[in-house]
Amino acid sequence: MSLKLYCCTAISVVVIACSGTGETTPPAATTSDGSALACSNGARWPAGTSFEWEMNPPTEAETVACVPHCSPNEPAGSRPGYLRTDALPYGACTFSGTCEMEAEWLGVCPPGVKGSGPVNRYLCRCVSGAWACTKDGTAPSGTIWSCPGESDAGAK
């Protein structure tokens, strides 16, 4: 019997060692009826959307991670590991609470050209059955939006 306990302990240690990343994971988002938050599958936030600054945002402990848009999402133009703002939740929703996601602002460039923009913390809430997102105004990015070949398309 002690051999079985030893084997189980060894397996548990391996699983914990393999699954730990050292980073905290925000709690899973749920809808008002307790089901898991679904991804948006309709339209997306259009390029060039001007998100309002939120000067008194909730803390990370008061939010959950936003679920990115269902469709394939393109990575940020020059920021590996981030998605663009068109991956933020959009359209109809039933979520109660605030979700957050760091994303690169998607500006407008000529067709087929990927630009580079600021990464900000976005906060999204379901307001009257539709997603509404703002930017965390307490830690704005100092990066400007630019299209390749242009010097500055404007800070956002």
Backbone as a chain_set.jsonl record, in Angstrom:
{"seq": "MSLKLYCCTAISVVVIACSGTGETTPPAATTSDGSALACSNGARWPAGTSFEWEMNPPTEAETVACVPHCSPNEPAGSRPGYLRTDALPYGACTFSGTCEMEAEWLGVCPPGVKGSGPVNRYLCRCVSGAWACTKDGTAPSGTIWSCPGESDAGAK", "coords": {"N": [[0.823, -1.191, 0.0], [1.979, 1.233, 0.697], [3.62, 1.605, -1.453], [1.855, 2.191, -3.588], [0.865, 4.659, -2.688], [3.22, 6.129, -2.778], [3.735, 6.092, -5.551], [1.496, 7.495, -6.543], [1.93, 9.969, -5.343], [4.309, 10.705, -6.616], [3.433, 10.949, -9.268], [1.598, 13.037, -8.986], [3.312, 15.107, -8.294], [4.774, 15.378, -10.661], [2.743, 16.192, -12.459], [1.987, 18.64, -11.344], [4.405, 20.009, -11.546], [4.666, 20.112, -14.318], [2.434, 21.571, -15.145], [2.509, 24.058, -13.958], [3.024, 27.541, -14.394], [4.002, 29.712, -13.15], [2.664, 32.045, -13.313], [-0.257, 33.887, -12.398], [-3.584, 32.904, -13.044], [-6.411, 34.519, -14.253], [-9.697, 34.251, -12.815], [-12.179, 32.088, -14.295], [-14.563, 33.408, -16.566], [-18.053, 33.836, -16.111], [-21.522, 33.643, -17.097], [-24.586, 35.405, -16.198], [-26.242, 33.328, -15.435], [-24.514, 31.458, -14.498], [-23.171, 29.862, -16.322], [-20.34, 29.142, -18.488], [-18.535, 31.876, -19.902], [-19.105, 32.735, -23.195], [-17.414, 32.972, -26.373], [-17.393, 35.831, -28.601], [-19.109, 35.767, -31.679], [-19.958, 37.207, -33.82], [-19.898, 40.28, -35.479], [-16.909, 42.362, -35.35], [-14.953, 44.648, -33.282], [-14.497, 47.595, -35.036], [-11.628, 48.601, -36.996], [-9.791, 51.378, -35.87], [-11.541, 52.155, -33.859], [-12.391, 54.314, -31.243], [-11.748, 53.907, -28.089], [-13.02, 54.772, -24.921], [-11.289, 56.317, -22.146], [-10.938, 54.881, -18.949], [-10.887, 56.142, -15.864], [-11.005, 55.276, -13.227], [-10.542, 52.384, -12.85], [-11.542, 48.915, -12.228], [-9.722, 46.708, -10.023], [-7.351, 44.096, -10.888], [-8.066, 41.897, -9.39], [-10.765, 42.183, -9.211], [-11.801, 41.521, -11.619], [-12.318, 39.303, -14.451], [-10.752, 37.18, -16.911], [-11.171, 38.227, -20.251], [-12.853, 36.526, -22.894], [-11.459, 35.884, -25.959], [-12.53, 36.833, -29.324], [-14.419, 34.473, -31.266], [-13.699, 33.747, -33.944], [-10.722, 33.137, -35.933], [-7.991, 34.9, -34.595], [-5.823, 37.56, -35.328], [-2.41, 38.034, -34.473], [-0.948, 40.763, -32.616], [0.456, 43.576, -34.393], [3.274, 44.175, -33.979], [3.832, 43.164, -31.54], [4.543, 40.432, -29.999], [2.587, 37.835, -28.53], [0.348, 39.287, -27.856], [-3.063, 40.09, -28.685], [-5.095, 41.876, -31.105], [-7.266, 44.78, -30.813], [-9.599, 44.078, -32.153], [-10.184, 41.581, -31.302], [-11.42, 41.756, -28.898], [-14.328, 41.184, -26.758], [-17.482, 41.427, -28.409], [-20.693, 42.574, -29.458], [-23.797, 40.847, -28.73], [-24.539, 39.922, -25.304], [-24.629, 38.293, -22.025], [-23.326, 38.553, -19.709], [-22.431, 39.29, -16.328], [-20.548, 41.566, -14.698], [-17.036, 42.427, -14.918], [-14.713, 42.001, -17.479], [-11.294, 41.605, -18.501], [-8.652, 42.414, -20.81], [-5.485, 42.56, -22.253], [-4.531, 44.295, -25.078], [-3.452, 45.152, -28.417], [-4.039, 48.264, -29.827], [-6.004, 48.599, -32.687], [-5.497, 50.329, -35.455], [-6.181, 52.214, -38.463], [-4.915, 51.249, -41.514], [-3.588, 51.214, -44.896], [-5.283, 48.86, -47.075], [-4.412, 45.468, -46.458], [-2.056, 46.059, -45.141], [-0.274, 45.724, -42.177], [-0.369, 47.419, -39.197], [1.223, 48.958, -36.324], [0.551, 49.39, -32.941], [-0.355, 50.936, -29.739], [-0.284, 48.949, -26.735], [-2.764, 48.294, -24.455], [-4.595, 47.924, -21.354], [-7.728, 46.61, -21.531], [-11.117, 46.943, -20.536], [-14.089, 45.242, -20.275], [-17.635, 45.172, -20.313], [-20.972, 43.878, -20.013], [-23.478, 45.742, -21.16], [-26.74, 46.591, -21.081], [-27.279, 44.271, -22.6], [-25.288, 44.241, -24.569], [-21.819, 44.205, -25.476], [-19.53, 46.521, -24.035], [-16.578, 48.297, -24.113], [-13.725, 49.73, -22.479], [-10.651, 51.642, -22.02], [-8.009, 51.16, -19.689], [-7.316, 53.898, -17.908], [-5.379, 54.495, -16.065], [-2.897, 53.542, -16.628], [-1.813, 54.294, -19.267], [-0.561, 53.457, -22.534], [2.499, 54.524, -23.954], [3.043, 54.33, -26.56], [2.777, 55.057, -30.042], [0.427, 54.883, -32.773], [1.242, 53.424, -35.835], [1.586, 53.03, -39.346], [3.381, 50.862, -41.508], [5.93, 52.587, -43.198], [4.908, 55.071, -42.692], [5.37, 57.959, -40.641], [3.936, 58.66, -38.283], [0.807, 57.834, -37.295], [-0.743, 58.761, -35.381], [-1.293, 59.082, -31.849], [-3.043, 56.856, -29.752]], "CA": [[0.0, 0.0, 0.0], [2.818, 2.428, 0.692], [4.131, 1.763, -2.809], [0.828, 2.91, -4.346], [0.856, 6.044, -2.232], [4.433, 6.74, -3.304], [3.546, 6.299, -6.987], [0.53, 8.58, -6.726], [2.589, 11.22, -4.97], [5.258, 11.035, -7.676], [2.669, 11.404, -10.425], [1.051, 14.362, -8.658], [4.397, 16.083, -8.357], [5.079, 15.587, -12.077], [1.665, 16.975, -13.049], [2.079, 20.018, -10.839], [5.605, 20.625, -12.123], [4.464, 20.34, -15.74], [1.352, 22.509, -15.437], [2.721, 25.368, -13.352], [3.707, 28.507, -15.245], [4.512, 30.796, -12.342], [1.787, 33.195, -13.468], [-1.61, 33.657, -11.905], [-4.588, 32.89, -14.089], [-7.643, 35.123, -13.774], [-10.788, 33.28, -12.736], [-12.977, 31.933, -15.513], [-15.735, 34.272, -16.633], [-19.329, 33.136, -16.23], [-22.681, 34.488, -17.38], [-25.445, 35.621, -15.04], [-26.836, 32.059, -15.001], [-23.455, 30.594, -14.006], [-22.498, 29.11, -17.385], [-19.076, 29.74, -18.929], [-18.637, 32.988, -20.841], [-18.854, 32.304, -24.569], [-16.724, 33.95, -27.211], [-18.226, 36.56, -29.559], [-18.949, 35.168, -32.991], [-20.531, 38.069, -34.85], [-19.004, 41.342, -35.956], [-15.765, 42.704, -34.486], [-14.716, 46.08, -33.132], [-13.855, 48.066, -36.271], [-10.331, 49.282, -36.915], [-9.929, 52.805, -35.609], [-12.479, 52.443, -32.774], [-11.84, 55.139, -30.179], [-12.232, 53.438, -26.795], [-12.902, 55.797, -23.88], [-10.406, 56.042, -21.015], [-11.606, 54.669, -17.662], [-9.912, 56.686, -14.922], [-11.099, 54.587, -11.944], [-10.872, 51.012, -13.26], [-11.477, 47.892, -11.188], [-8.43, 46.036, -9.919], [-7.34, 42.799, -11.548], [-8.772, 40.95, -8.52], [-12.207, 42.395, -9.389], [-12.157, 41.203, -13.005], [-11.972, 37.977, -14.983], [-10.158, 37.287, -18.245], [-12.108, 38.24, -21.376], [-12.702, 35.448, -23.873], [-11.291, 36.505, -27.276], [-13.489, 36.557, -30.392], [-14.396, 33.065, -31.714], [-12.997, 33.589, -35.221], [-9.264, 33.239, -35.776], [-7.541, 36.246, -34.251], [-4.459, 37.854, -35.748], [-1.594, 38.609, -33.401], [-0.629, 42.184, -32.729], [1.391, 43.873, -35.472], [4.688, 44.068, -33.625], [3.907, 42.807, -30.131], [4.257, 39.005, -29.83], [1.874, 37.466, -27.315], [-0.871, 40.08, -27.697], [-4.024, 40.153, -29.783], [-5.501, 43.242, -31.432], [-8.548, 45.144, -30.203], [-10.743, 43.449, -32.804], [-10.423, 40.307, -30.617], [-12.194, 42.013, -27.671], [-15.728, 40.753, -26.892], [-18.295, 42.378, -29.168], [-22.036, 42.094, -29.785], [-24.735, 40.481, -27.664], [-23.949, 39.258, -24.146], [-25.442, 38.144, -20.813], [-22.333, 38.516, -18.634], [-22.52, 40.332, -15.299], [-19.21, 41.751, -14.153], [-16.067, 43.074, -15.796], [-13.589, 41.17, -17.923], [-10.179, 42.432, -18.979], [-7.736, 41.817, -21.773], [-4.506, 43.479, -22.815], [-4.573, 44.166, -26.536], [-2.867, 46.23, -29.211], [-5.069, 49.046, -30.516], [-5.991, 48.384, -34.134], [-5.809, 51.537, -36.208], [-6.51, 52.036, -39.875], [-3.806, 51.327, -42.464], [-4.048, 50.802, -46.22], [-5.646, 47.439, -47.117], [-3.333, 44.499, -46.516], [-0.889, 46.511, -44.395], [-0.432, 45.577, -40.73], [0.264, 48.494, -38.45], [1.681, 48.706, -34.969], [-0.049, 50.386, -32.065], [-0.133, 50.784, -28.308], [-0.941, 47.883, -25.982], [-3.408, 48.803, -23.25], [-5.511, 47.036, -20.634], [-9.115, 46.925, -21.89], [-12.116, 46.467, -19.588], [-15.335, 45.054, -21.015], [-18.828, 44.868, -19.52], [-22.209, 43.704, -20.758], [-24.349, 46.866, -20.822], [-28.014, 46.468, -21.811], [-27.235, 43.155, -23.532], [-24.237, 44.373, -25.588], [-20.499, 44.479, -24.91], [-18.973, 47.871, -24.053], [-15.202, 48.201, -23.622], [-12.978, 50.962, -22.224], [-9.22, 51.457, -21.764], [-7.55, 51.531, -18.349], [-6.689, 55.211, -18.0], [-4.356, 54.696, -15.043], [-1.594, 53.096, -17.131], [-1.863, 54.334, -20.727], [0.657, 53.153, -23.275], [3.126, 55.692, -24.562], [3.325, 53.993, -27.95], [1.885, 55.672, -31.018], [-0.02, 54.019, -33.858], [1.897, 53.755, -37.095], [1.539, 52.074, -40.445], [4.716, 50.801, -42.118], [6.169, 53.614, -44.203], [4.416, 56.355, -42.194], [6.092, 58.334, -39.425], [3.058, 58.666, -37.12], [-0.599, 57.931, -37.65], [-1.434, 59.348, -34.235], [-1.351, 58.345, -30.578], [-4.411, 56.473, -29.396]], "C": [[0.869, 1.257, 0.0], [3.43, 2.679, -0.68], [3.132, 2.522, -3.681], [0.802, 4.382, -3.963], [2.068, 6.784, -2.783], [4.282, 7.042, -4.799], [2.577, 7.442, -7.259], [1.155, 9.922, -6.4], [3.555, 11.648, -6.07], [4.534, 11.56, -8.912], [2.108, 12.797, -10.17], [2.118, 15.43, -8.771], [4.735, 16.39, -9.807], [4.009, 16.451, -12.727], [1.742, 18.42, -12.597], [3.276, 20.714, -11.471], [5.404, 20.953, -13.597], [3.419, 21.411, -16.02], [1.58, 23.891, -14.857], [3.469, 26.296, -14.275], [4.325, 29.636, -14.436], [3.654, 32.04, -12.438], [0.413, 32.876, -12.896], [-2.574, 33.728, -13.07], [-5.848, 33.533, -13.547], [-8.741, 34.068, -13.71], [-11.56, 33.226, -14.048], [-14.203, 32.828, -15.442], [-16.991, 33.43, -16.784], [-20.438, 34.135, -16.504], [-23.531, 34.61, -16.125], [-26.106, 34.33, -14.561], [-25.78, 31.046, -14.558], [-22.739, 29.784, -15.069], [-21.231, 29.861, -17.826], [-19.331, 30.838, -19.957], [-18.25, 32.501, -22.237], [-18.103, 33.393, -25.335], [-17.723, 34.627, -28.148], [-18.036, 35.936, -30.93], [-19.57, 35.995, -34.11], [-19.494, 39.043, -35.372], [-17.855, 41.541, -34.961], [-15.723, 44.216, -34.279], [-14.01, 46.546, -34.399], [-12.489, 48.689, -36.004], [-10.588, 50.769, -36.71], [-10.917, 53.15, -34.511], [-11.771, 53.242, -31.687], [-12.468, 54.716, -28.859], [-12.016, 54.53, -25.753], [-11.944, 55.34, -22.789], [-11.259, 55.863, -19.764], [-10.607, 55.043, -16.575], [-9.961, 56.033, -13.534], [-11.462, 53.119, -12.202], [-10.867, 50.055, -12.075], [-10.077, 47.283, -11.149], [-8.511, 44.692, -10.651], [-8.087, 41.755, -10.715], [-10.29, 41.059, -8.684], [-12.683, 42.057, -10.798], [-11.855, 39.741, -13.313], [-11.381, 38.191, -16.372], [-11.256, 37.293, -19.305], [-11.821, 37.043, -22.273], [-12.57, 36.117, -25.243], [-12.373, 36.065, -28.262], [-13.315, 35.119, -30.881], [-13.573, 32.851, -32.978], [-11.497, 33.63, -34.992], [-8.863, 34.695, -35.549], [-6.099, 36.431, -34.671], [-3.681, 38.406, -34.566], [-1.341, 40.088, -33.653], [0.456, 42.39, -33.777], [2.85, 43.695, -35.125], [4.878, 43.653, -32.172], [3.563, 41.32, -29.938], [3.545, 38.731, -28.504], [0.601, 38.247, -27.068], [-1.777, 39.906, -28.911], [-4.344, 41.612, -30.047], [-6.877, 43.519, -30.827], [-9.752, 44.551, -30.921], [-11.031, 42.053, -32.226], [-11.192, 40.496, -29.303], [-13.636, 41.536, -27.859], [-16.569, 41.843, -27.552], [-19.664, 41.756, -29.434], [-22.862, 41.76, -28.566], [-24.035, 39.737, -26.534], [-24.963, 39.147, -23.007], [-24.556, 38.129, -19.584], [-22.591, 39.611, -17.609], [-21.151, 40.42, -14.63], [-18.333, 42.467, -15.162], [-15.009, 42.055, -16.189], [-12.514, 42.105, -18.453], [-9.302, 41.66, -19.934], [-6.756, 42.887, -22.222], [-4.464, 43.232, -24.313], [-3.896, 45.361, -27.184], [-3.999, 46.947, -29.944], [-4.899, 48.885, -32.016], [-6.434, 49.662, -34.839], [-6.102, 51.205, -37.659], [-5.257, 52.252, -40.719], [-4.37, 50.992, -43.841], [-4.364, 49.306, -46.229], [-4.424, 46.528, -47.258], [-2.08, 44.878, -45.75], [-1.181, 46.381, -42.908], [0.333, 46.689, -40.04], [0.673, 48.036, -37.068], [1.12, 49.791, -34.07], [0.208, 50.103, -30.601], [-0.888, 49.587, -27.729], [-1.485, 48.501, -24.704], [-4.222, 47.695, -22.603], [-6.922, 47.502, -20.961], [-10.052, 46.254, -20.9], [-13.448, 46.406, -20.306], [-16.451, 44.613, -20.079], [-20.003, 44.676, -20.459], [-23.171, 44.789, -20.281], [-25.591, 46.775, -21.703], [-27.948, 45.401, -22.904], [-26.191, 43.236, -24.623], [-22.909, 44.714, -24.917], [-20.108, 45.948, -25.086], [-17.581, 47.783, -23.434], [-14.582, 49.586, -23.472], [-11.504, 50.607, -22.057], [-8.923, 51.872, -20.336], [-6.777, 52.833, -18.461], [-5.598, 55.444, -16.975], [-2.968, 54.277, -15.516], [-1.607, 53.111, -18.653], [-0.512, 54.02, -21.349], [1.208, 54.444, -23.872], [3.433, 55.483, -26.033], [2.341, 54.695, -28.869], [1.507, 54.639, -32.072], [0.727, 54.411, -35.113], [1.706, 52.629, -38.095], [2.942, 52.024, -41.033], [4.851, 51.841, -43.23], [5.649, 54.985, -43.802], [5.135, 56.678, -40.903], [5.211, 58.282, -38.187], [1.621, 58.821, -37.587], [-1.428, 58.431, -36.477], [-1.444, 58.466, -33.007], [-2.786, 58.032, -30.259], [-4.427, 55.968, -27.992]], "O": [[0.516, 2.247, -0.641], [3.725, 3.82, -1.035], [3.528, 3.409, -4.438], [0.725, 5.251, -4.832], [1.957, 7.934, -3.206], [4.658, 8.121, -5.257], [2.833, 8.272, -8.131], [0.931, 10.904, -7.107], [3.613, 12.827, -6.418], [4.989, 12.521, -9.533], [2.145, 13.649, -11.058], [1.868, 16.523, -9.278], [4.96, 17.55, -10.152], [4.342, 17.365, -13.482], [1.574, 19.33, -13.408], [3.182, 21.869, -11.885], [5.916, 21.963, -14.079], [3.507, 22.097, -17.039], [0.883, 24.827, -15.248], [4.456, 25.889, -14.888], [5.092, 30.434, -14.974], [3.893, 33.005, -11.712], [-0.023, 31.724, -12.912], [-2.391, 34.532, -13.983], [-6.322, 33.14, -12.481], [-8.717, 33.099, -14.468], [-11.589, 34.193, -14.809], [-14.808, 32.985, -14.381], [-16.993, 32.429, -17.5], [-20.318, 35.319, -16.189], [-23.231, 33.99, -15.105], [-26.495, 34.24, -13.396], [-26.113, 29.896, -14.271], [-21.781, 29.079, -14.753], [-21.079, 31.055, -17.568], [-20.24, 30.731, -20.78], [-17.181, 31.921, -22.422], [-18.156, 34.572, -24.985], [-18.774, 34.064, -28.452], [-16.911, 35.609, -31.307], [-19.69, 35.516, -35.238], [-18.358, 38.671, -35.668], [-17.845, 40.958, -33.876], [-16.371, 44.971, -35.003], [-13.013, 45.944, -34.797], [-12.233, 49.23, -34.928], [-11.498, 51.341, -37.31], [-11.127, 54.332, -34.24], [-10.673, 52.882, -31.262], [-13.588, 55.117, -28.543], [-10.949, 55.143, -25.706], [-11.799, 54.144, -22.533], [-12.205, 56.62, -19.547], [-9.605, 54.355, -16.38], [-9.039, 56.224, -12.741], [-12.542, 52.663, -11.827], [-10.263, 50.341, -11.041], [-9.34, 47.34, -12.134], [-9.596, 44.217, -10.987], [-8.676, 40.829, -11.271], [-11.019, 40.13, -8.336], [-13.846, 42.285, -11.131], [-11.216, 39.042, -12.525], [-11.504, 39.276, -16.939], [-12.166, 36.465, -19.265], [-10.677, 36.605, -22.392], [-13.472, 36.846, -25.654], [-13.043, 35.053, -28.056], [-12.198, 34.602, -30.908], [-12.827, 31.875, -33.073], [-11.047, 34.113, -33.953], [-9.343, 35.6, -36.233], [-5.251, 35.578, -34.41], [-4.222, 39.154, -33.752], [-1.505, 40.584, -34.767], [1.273, 41.502, -34.023], [3.598, 43.113, -35.91], [5.977, 43.78, -31.632], [2.396, 40.989, -29.734], [3.871, 39.333, -27.48], [-0.16, 37.909, -26.162], [-1.316, 39.615, -30.015], [-3.913, 42.49, -29.299], [-7.565, 42.6, -30.383], [-10.841, 44.521, -30.347], [-12.009, 41.414, -32.613], [-11.574, 39.516, -28.663], [-14.123, 41.483, -28.988], [-16.387, 43.031, -27.284], [-19.773, 40.544, -29.614], [-22.653, 42.322, -27.491], [-23.064, 39.015, -26.761], [-26.004, 39.803, -23.012], [-25.005, 37.725, -18.511], [-22.93, 40.736, -17.975], [-20.667, 39.441, -14.062], [-18.822, 43.041, -16.136], [-14.475, 41.337, -15.343], [-12.789, 43.251, -18.809], [-9.214, 40.433, -19.883], [-7.162, 44.006, -22.539], [-4.372, 42.088, -24.759], [-3.78, 46.433, -26.589], [-4.819, 46.309, -30.604], [-3.798, 49.018, -32.549], [-7.611, 50.021, -34.813], [-6.252, 50.039, -38.023], [-4.62, 53.303, -40.647], [-5.508, 50.536, -43.947], [-3.765, 48.555, -45.459], [-3.529, 46.782, -48.063], [-1.129, 44.098, -45.708], [-2.206, 46.864, -42.427], [1.528, 46.877, -40.269], [0.49, 46.877, -36.697], [1.202, 50.976, -34.394], [0.903, 49.147, -30.256], [-1.987, 49.256, -28.174], [-0.753, 49.154, -23.961], [-4.503, 46.666, -23.218], [-7.276, 48.652, -20.702], [-9.808, 45.125, -20.475], [-13.893, 47.399, -20.883], [-16.248, 43.796, -19.181], [-20.035, 45.231, -21.557], [-23.626, 44.763, -19.138], [-25.5, 46.871, -22.927], [-28.486, 45.588, -23.996], [-26.185, 42.398, -25.525], [-22.878, 45.425, -23.913], [-20.326, 46.539, -26.143], [-17.428, 47.246, -22.337], [-14.878, 50.498, -24.244], [-11.144, 49.433, -21.964], [-9.514, 52.824, -19.825], [-5.696, 52.864, -19.049], [-4.947, 56.489, -17.003], [-1.97, 54.615, -14.88], [-1.432, 52.066, -19.279], [0.538, 54.285, -20.764], [0.451, 55.34, -24.246], [4.014, 56.353, -26.681], [1.186, 54.901, -28.498], [2.198, 53.633, -32.237], [0.838, 55.596, -35.429], [1.671, 51.45, -37.743], [3.631, 53.044, -41.057], [3.983, 51.953, -44.096], [5.915, 55.968, -44.493], [5.479, 55.772, -40.144], [5.691, 57.892, -37.123], [1.265, 59.826, -38.202], [-2.654, 58.517, -36.559], [-1.586, 57.247, -33.107], [-3.664, 58.868, -30.474], [-5.482, 55.589, -27.484]]}, "num_chains": 1, "name": "protein.A"}
